[in-house]
Amino acid sequence: MSTDIFSGSYETTQGRVYTLSGGDWDTVLGAPNGERERIVVNMGPQHPSTHGVLRLILELDGETVTEARCGIGYLHTGIEKNMEFRSWVQGTTYVTRMDYLAPIFNETAYCLAVEKLLGITDQIPERANTIRVMLMELNRISSHLVALATGGMELGALTAMTNGFRDREVILDLFEMITGLRMNMAYVRPGGVAVDLPAGAEKKIEETIKLLRKRFKDNYNILVDNTVWTARTKGVGVLDLTGCMALGITGPVLRSTGLPWDLRKTQPYCGYENYEFDVITENTSDTYGRFLIRMREMNESLKIVEQALARLKPGPVMVEDKSIAWPAQLALGSDGLGNSLDHIRKIMGQSMESLIHHFKLVTEGFKVPAGQAYVAIESPRGELGALVISDGGTKPYRVHFRDPSFNNLQAVGPMGEGGQVADIVAAVASIDPVMGGVDR
């Protein structure tokens, strides 16, 4: 039994465990009978995900990590369960808040599954699909910028952090102009999108593309082949293809093993088969490779956005079926997104049928035929899948998401065990977990 007043101990099936709450390090190492005991610590906060919502439990032998585990559930919101008590359209406002760095992807996966159950996948207007693709790629860039910024911050590259968040603001300004909100927009709806692009949006997007392309070069030059950066990332957090396949890992972590698996190419949706872009891969299977993939993917996303702008043609942005499409004329005003005043005057004063139909659609919602559908899309972190089950009513019977961060967090152990504590920081940053998607 230790005589250190700062150290308590107890027996377990794996031997004696010491609980440390302070004291001198030499005393800690001076275990009874000259034995060296392993120490269990809670690491963090380091990555933004570890600020109270992700618990990293490390078992250490000195500075070497002998075991690494994740504790999740601290950000549980009950989104999936709450959706069972809301209409199909209201579900969009819930799912957008899951992976809060990729709201457009959450909305699109959910709406594609609902549209599949409704049997209207082929009826979605081309303009709506083009806008979806354009906003998803802008969202991919903004998400990757956060991953690179926070990863740089954790490893001491503060300029990468300030540049990343500076560039992200430009994209969030676009989202605010188009949807009325910077995050959690609920812009993608079953049948299309909530509202068409406002005047001047296309020109603003073109200007943003030029600005970001220039700034990406600056960020690239700061870190690529930087001696300090490569020392912290090359050969760190290694997970090979076999490990990725065994754990169901997708996204940049999987593509860093050399496998070009990207659902935009392998299982196209929203017309991605009509766009020219490359699937970025590396063969390093480490943190540095994942960093390079995200840097280069942002340029590919800019290429897709440019093509989407060229494909934009005048037309509707919501399916024609009025039993699904709200009889509304939404517009962006000083108080956010809502019905235009002229439309309200019309349905209130001239068309009682429109008023009744609008009221029933908003309060009750449309019915979705009984059945189930699964749709997967390529989010910034990997395969994001939506399983939607209907019992034929106006509310989902069950909605469940396959969130990539949930699966990818399993890689913390294989990536970190056998390395140093500092390497865990780099490995978690390269996974880029968002706990809002994990704890639905």
Beta strands, then each sheet from edge to edge (+ up, - down):
strand 1: 7-12
strand 2: 15-20
strand 3: 39-43
strand 4: 55-61
strand 5: 64-71
strand 6: 188-189
strand 7: 192-193
strand 8: 330-333
strand 9: 336-339
strand 10: 371-379
strand 11: 382-390
strand 12: 398-402
sheet 1: 1+ 2-
sheet 2: 3+ 4- 5+
sheet 3: 6+ 7-
sheet 4: 8+ 9-
sheet 5: 10+ 11- 12+
end
